Amino acid sequence: MTKNNKVLTTIVGIAFMSALVFVGSMISIPIPTVLDVSRIHLGNIFCLLAGFMLGGAKGGFAAGLGSMLYDFTNPKYIASSPITFINKFMMGFVCGCIAGGVIRSYASAEGRAKLARLIVAAAAGALTYVALYVGKGLIEDIFFLRAEVETALLSAKVKTVTSLVNAVIAIVASVPLAVALKSGLRRAGLTRWLGGGAE
């Protein structure tokens, strides 16, 4: 693969995964909290999938970009879109770094060990985001909204529950999706797209 083709493939991969993150984030169920609204949504599935398919930094960038673009569609979220980018970047980045090249070399002979690593990678990425999201909410509620600590903690509890539901959905869905997509890309002769490198 030439340098120009590699750059183009990377750009297309990031754009494609960012679009999936954006669309997945649009499919949501709002959950009211004491001070805000949390959401059950499908965006995190594709944030983890971006980490699996593109690797740590590129997958993180795609996850952050798609999520930040979603924030731009709602005036309420625009101000916090840079934080969203960082938090979602970390989600895809952690997942991609732990998964490493496992998704690219997935084989039935070592399926169980590799599947376990993919699950750990997805869980680590998802839980990293939960911690960052809930922590950000607490800081905003206490220091910017000037809420009482008890009220802020109650809001954080609701956000933690909804975030953990999102995390479970993302973990359960992203791992089999990643394995299935890898098989499809292999059949199409596009395995170089995985992780941005050669197989």
C-alpha positions as CSV (number, residue, x, y, z in Angstrom):
1,M,0.0,0.0,0.0
2,T,1.4,3.4,-1.0
3,K,1.7,6.3,1.4
4,N,-1.1,8.2,-0.3
5,N,-3.4,5.2,-0.3
6,K,-2.7,4.6,3.4
7,V,-3.5,8.2,4.2
8,L,-6.7,8.0,2.2
9,T,-7.7,4.7,3.8
10,T,-7.1,6.2,7.3
11,I,-9.2,9.3,6.4
12,V,-12.0,7.2,5.0
13,G,-11.9,4.8,8.1
14,I,-12.1,7.7,10.5
15,A,-14.9,9.5,8.6
16,F,-16.9,6.3,8.4
17,M,-16.6,5.4,12.0
18,S,-17.3,9.0,13.1
19,A,-20.5,8.9,11.0
20,L,-21.6,5.7,12.7
21,V,-20.9,7.2,16.2
22,F,-22.9,10.3,15.2
23,V,-25.9,8.3,14.0
24,G,-25.7,5.9,16.9
25,S,-25.8,8.9,19.3
26,M,-29.0,10.2,17.7
27,I,-30.8,6.9,18.6
28,S,-31.5,7.5,22.3
29,I,-34.0,7.4,25.1
30,P,-33.8,10.5,27.5
31,I,-33.7,9.7,31.2
32,P,-34.4,12.8,33.5
33,T,-32.2,13.3,36.5
34,V,-32.5,15.8,39.4
35,L,-30.4,18.4,37.6
36,D,-30.1,17.3,34.0
37,V,-31.1,14.7,31.5
38,S,-29.1,11.5,30.8
39,R,-29.6,9.2,27.9
40,I,-29.6,5.5,26.9
41,H,-28.2,5.5,23.4
42,L,-26.3,3.5,20.8
43,G,-23.4,5.8,20.2
44,N,-21.0,4.0,22.7
45,I,-21.3,0.8,20.6
46,F,-19.6,2.6,17.7
47,C,-17.1,4.4,19.9
48,L,-15.8,1.0,21.1
49,L,-16.1,-0.4,17.5
50,A,-13.9,2.5,16.3
51,G,-11.2,1.5,18.8
52,F,-11.4,-2.1,17.7
53,M,-11.3,-1.3,14.0
54,L,-8.9,1.6,13.8
55,G,-6.7,1.1,16.8
56,G,-6.1,3.4,19.8
57,A,-5.4,6.9,18.6
58,K,-7.3,6.8,15.3
59,G,-10.3,5.0,16.9
60,G,-10.3,7.4,19.8
61,F,-10.3,10.3,17.3
62,A,-13.2,8.9,15.4
63,A,-15.2,8.3,18.6
64,G,-14.5,11.8,19.9
65,L,-15.2,13.5,16.5
66,G,-18.5,11.7,15.9
67,S,-19.7,12.4,19.5
68,M,-18.6,16.1,19.3
69,L,-20.5,16.5,16.1
70,Y,-23.6,15.1,17.7
71,D,-23.2,17.7,20.5
72,F,-23.3,20.4,17.8
73,T,-26.9,19.4,16.9
74,N,-28.1,20.5,20.4
75,P,-27.5,24.0,21.7
76,K,-27.6,22.5,25.2
77,Y,-24.5,20.4,24.5
78,I,-22.4,22.7,22.4
79,A,-20.5,24.3,25.2
80,S,-19.4,21.0,26.6
81,S,-18.5,19.5,23.2
82,P,-14.7,19.7,23.7
83,I,-15.1,17.7,26.9
84,T,-17.2,15.2,25.1
85,F,-14.5,14.9,22.5
86,I,-11.9,14.1,25.2
87,N,-14.1,11.7,27.1
88,K,-15.2,9.7,24.0
89,F,-11.6,9.8,22.6
90,M,-10.5,8.1,25.8
91,M,-13.2,5.5,25.4
92,G,-12.1,4.5,21.9
93,F,-8.4,5.0,22.7
94,V,-8.4,2.7,25.8
95,C,-10.4,0.0,24.0
96,G,-8.1,0.2,20.9
97,C,-4.9,0.1,22.9
98,I,-5.9,-2.9,24.9
99,A,-7.3,-4.8,22.0
100,G,-4.1,-4.1,20.0
101,G,-4.0,-6.2,16.9
102,V,-6.2,-9.0,18.3
103,I,-9.1,-8.2,16.0
104,R,-6.9,-8.3,13.0
105,S,-5.5,-11.7,13.7
106,Y,-8.7,-13.3,15.2
107,A,-8.6,-17.0,14.6
108,S,-10.8,-19.9,15.9
109,A,-7.8,-21.8,17.2
110,E,-7.2,-19.1,19.8
111,G,-10.7,-17.8,19.8
112,R,-11.4,-17.9,23.5
113,A,-8.2,-16.1,24.6
114,K,-8.7,-13.4,22.0
115,L,-12.4,-13.1,22.7
116,A,-11.6,-12.5,26.4
117,R,-9.1,-9.8,25.5
118,L,-11.7,-8.1,23.3
119,I,-14.2,-8.2,26.1
120,V,-11.7,-6.7,28.5
121,A,-10.8,-4.0,26.0
122,A,-14.5,-3.1,25.5
123,A,-15.1,-3.1,29.3
124,A,-12.1,-1.0,30.0
125,G,-13.0,1.6,27.3
126,A,-16.6,1.7,28.5
127,L,-15.8,2.0,32.2
128,T,-13.2,4.7,31.4
129,Y,-15.9,6.8,29.8
130,V,-18.4,6.1,32.7
131,A,-15.9,7.5,35.2
132,L,-15.1,10.5,33.1
133,Y,-18.7,11.3,32.3
134,V,-19.9,11.0,35.9
135,G,-16.9,12.9,37.2
136,K,-17.6,15.7,34.7
137,G,-21.2,15.8,35.8
138,L,-20.3,16.1,39.4
139,I,-17.9,19.0,38.8
140,E,-20.4,20.9,36.7
141,D,-23.3,20.4,39.2
142,I,-21.3,21.5,42.2
143,F,-19.0,24.2,40.8
144,F,-21.0,25.6,37.9
145,L,-24.6,25.0,38.8
146,R,-23.9,25.6,42.5
147,A,-26.1,22.6,43.4
148,E,-26.1,21.2,46.9
149,V,-23.7,18.3,47.3
150,E,-26.5,15.9,48.2
151,T,-28.5,16.9,45.1
152,A,-25.4,16.6,42.9
153,L,-24.7,13.1,44.3
154,L,-28.2,12.0,43.6
155,S,-27.9,13.2,40.0
156,A,-24.6,11.4,39.7
157,K,-26.2,8.2,40.9
158,V,-28.8,8.4,38.1
159,K,-26.1,9.2,35.5
160,T,-24.0,6.3,36.8
161,V,-26.9,3.9,36.3
162,T,-27.7,5.1,32.8
163,S,-24.0,5.1,31.9
164,L,-23.6,1.6,33.1
165,V,-26.6,0.5,31.0
166,N,-25.0,2.2,28.0
167,A,-21.7,0.5,28.9
168,V,-23.3,-3.0,29.0
169,I,-25.1,-2.5,25.7
170,A,-21.9,-1.2,24.1
171,I,-19.8,-4.1,25.3
172,V,-22.3,-6.8,24.4
173,A,-22.9,-5.3,20.9
174,S,-19.4,-4.1,19.9
175,V,-17.4,-7.3,20.4
176,P,-19.5,-9.5,18.0
177,L,-19.8,-6.6,15.6
178,A,-16.1,-6.2,15.5
179,V,-15.5,-9.9,14.8
180,A,-18.2,-10.0,12.1
181,L,-16.8,-6.9,10.4
182,K,-13.3,-8.3,10.5
183,S,-14.5,-11.4,8.7
184,G,-16.3,-9.2,6.1
185,L,-13.3,-7.0,5.5
186,R,-11.1,-10.1,5.1
187,R,-13.4,-11.5,2.4
188,A,-13.4,-8.1,0.7
189,G,-9.6,-8.0,0.8
190,L,-9.6,-4.9,3.0
191,T,-7.9,-6.2,6.1
192,R,-5.3,-3.4,5.9
193,W,-8.0,-1.1,7.1
194,L,-8.0,-2.8,10.5
195,G,-5.9,-0.9,12.9
196,G,-4.5,1.2,10.0
197,G,-1.7,-1.3,9.3
198,A,-0.8,-4.3,7.3
199,E,-1.8,-7.7,8.4
